[in-house]
Amino acid sequence: MPERDRDRTDHLVTLVRHHLGDEDVLGVYAHGSATLGGLCPHSDLDLLVVVRNPTTHARRAALTEELLKLSGGEGRRPVELIVVVRGDIRPWRYPPRRDYLYGEWLRDAYERGHVPGPEDDSDLAPLLTMVLRADTPLHGPPPAVLLDPVPHTDLRRAIVAGVPELTAELESDTRNVLLTLARIWSTLVTGEIRSKDAAADWALARLPAGHHEPLAHARAVYLGHERDERWDDGVRPCAGHMVRAIRAAYEEAAE
């Protein structure tokens, strides 16, 4: 991790411990791109925080206000920060429950005063799986001390459950949607959670040649090899092919 990103991550850990209470913060863990091959130009800083007790509205509001200053903007990486209460995810149950979420795609809501609170979130299944496999504590013990492993059946149904909502954002977030579909397909078939660029490589080796260009372009932009995010008419057929492959892989495993 570049020194600037390491310093920002350290600062985020300090911020979390201050606003959520050092006595309540049991662990802070890196996941995502930083632990799956390294941060790319468009990567977020992804952190999972495990706390002892549910957070208060006041603490969540104060943390949100600070994150709005630190996340995104010129020269700053976006931050994705999720808080879970240990008792909500251990022992494991589905759907898991998160206590707090900060993500740049919700910035407009935060700036209007929205303070995210507890809700069920199936996306925690792959996230917790990544945290356990990465085993990268930034504060506290190894994640396996606080987290139960996610059953493979729950991991599979969680990643498939998010496909309709994901594809609804194809026009507004094309790059991310294509790369995430590639990751879902790869995970269903292989059981591994790859980085977005590695998942794209995997999918490109299996896509018909006529569907290569949109996913290859998404990968190149993600890696910083290209800047221009212009998309042609091939995006929707490419996404559609991956969605059908995801559905087939899921149904095959369920038989």
N, C-alpha and C positions, 0 to 999 in steps of 0.2 A: 504494500500500500504506500503511495507517495506520502512524503512527510506532511504535506499540507493536509491531506485527508486524514492522516493519523492524528494530527493535532486537533482537527475538527471533531473526530470521533471521541477523543479523550475529553474534549470540552462538552460534548453531548452527554457523556456518561456523568460528568460532574453536575451538569444541569439537571439531569434526571434525578440523581441522588438528592440534590437540593430541593427540588420542587415536589417530589413524591415522598420525601422523608427517608433519610439514610437507614432508619431502623426498619422501614418497610420494604426497601429495595433488596431483594434476595439475590438477583443476578441480572446482568446485562450481557447480551450475546449478539455477535455479528452473524449475519447470514447473507444470502444473495450473492451478487457479483463479487464482492470482496473476498468471499470464501470459495467461489466457483471459477477460479482462473484469473481473477483480478478485475479491478474497476476499469470500465471503459468510459469514453467521453460522456455517454448518456446514462451512465449507471447512477442509481440512488445510493445513499448510505443507508443500509437497512439494519435496524436494531430491534431486538426483542427484549423487553423488560419483564421480568417476573417479580411480582410483589406479593407480600404476605396478606395484605388486606385490601378490600376495594378502595379505589381512590375517591376522594371527595370532588364535588363539582368545582370547588374553589381551586384545588390543586390542578385539576385538568385544565381549567381556564388559564391559570398562570403559566403552565407548561406550553399550552397552545400559543399564547402571546409571545413567548420567547422563541418558539420554533418558527413562527412567522418571520422573525427577524433573521434567522440563521439559515433557513432552507430556501434553495432556489435563488433566483436573481443573478445578476451579472457576476460571474466568477465563483458562484457558490453551488455546490452539488445539492440536488433535492434530497430531503431526508424523508424516509419512511420509518416511523417509529410506532410500534405496537406494544401495548401493555396487557399482560394477562395476570389474573390472580391465581396463585398456585392451586388453590382449592377448586378452581373452575376447570382446570385441565388435568389435575391429578387427584384421584384416578381418572384415566381417560374416559371421555364420553363423547358421543356424536349427536348433534353438532357441538363443537367446542364453543366456548364463549370468550370474547375479548372484552377488556375493560376500557380500552382507549385506543384510538387510531389517529395518527397524523400522517397525511399524504398530500403531496402538492396538488393532486388532481381535485382536492376538496378546498383549496385555498380560498376561493370566492365565498364559500359557506363560512369558513372560519372568520374571514374579514367582515362578514355580516353579523358576527357574534355567535355563530354556532359553536358549541362545545361538545365534542363527541363523547358519548357515554357507552355503557355496557350494551352489547348485543351479541347474539349468536353469529358465528362467522365460520363457515365451512372452509374458507381459505386458510384457516389456521392449520389444517391438517398437513398440507405440503410445507407450510412455513416451519412448523415445529419439526417436521422430518428433516428439513434443511439445517435447522439449528443443531439438532442432535448429530447429524452426520458431519457438520462442519467442526463441531466441538471447539468453538473459539470464544471462550469467556473473556469479556472485557472487564467484568467485575463479578465477583462471586465464584462459586464452585463450578466444575464442569456441568454442562446442561443436563446430563443424565441423572444428576443428583436431584434435580427439581422437576424433570419432565419424564412422562411415560412415553414409550415408543408408540407411534401411531400404527394401528393395524393396517396391513396393505389394502384390505377391502375398503376401509374408510378413506385412505389416501386416494384410491382410484375413484370412488364416487364423489369425493370432494372436488377433484380437479375437473371432472366431467360436468358437475353441477354448475360450474361457473361459465361454461361455454356459451350459452345463449346471451348472457349479459355481456360477455367479452365481445362476441361478434356484432352486437348492437353498436359497439363503438368503433367498428372497422373504418368508417369514413373519418372520424374525428381523431383517431389514435392509431393510424394504419400500421406504422412500424411496430409498435408494441404489441398490437393484436396478432400480427403475423408471427412474430417471434414467440409469443406466448402459446399460440396454437401449436407451433413446432415443438415447444417444450412439453406440452400436454401429451401430444402424440408420442413423442420419444419416451416419456415416463410410463405411459400405459403399456408400451410394447416391451421396454427393457427393465423397468423398475428403477432406473436411475434418474436422478434429477440433475440435468446438465445446465451449464450456463446457457444464456440465450443464443450466443453465437455458435456454441458446440451443438445445441439442439437444432439450430438451423442447418448446420453441416450434415447432421444425421438425416434430417428431413429432406434436404436437397438430393441426397443419394437415393431417395425413395420416391420423390415426386416425378411425375411425367415431365419430360423436357419442356413442354409448353407452359408449365406452371412455375418454372424456375425463377424467372426474372424478378417478380415482386419480392419473393423471400430473399433472394440473393442481394437485392438492393437494400432491403430492411437490415440485413446483416451488415452490409458495408457501411451504412449510416450509423448503426449502433457502435461499430468499431472505430468510427471516425475516419474511415477511408473515403467516404463521400459526405458532402454536406447537403446537397439538394434533395429534399424529400418530395420530389414530384412522383406521382403515381399514375399508372396507366390503367386501361380497362382490364388488365389481367389480374388485378388485385382480388376482385370478388371470386372469380373462378379458382384462383389459388387457395383462398381461404376456404371456399366450399369443398374443395378436394380434401383439405386437411380435416375439416369438420366431419366429413363422411368417413375418413380413415380412423378418426378418433372414435366415432360411434361404432364402427366395425370392430375395432380392437377391444372396446369395452364390452360389447355384446359377446364377442368370442370368449373372453375370459369368464363371463358369467354363465356360460353354458356348462 
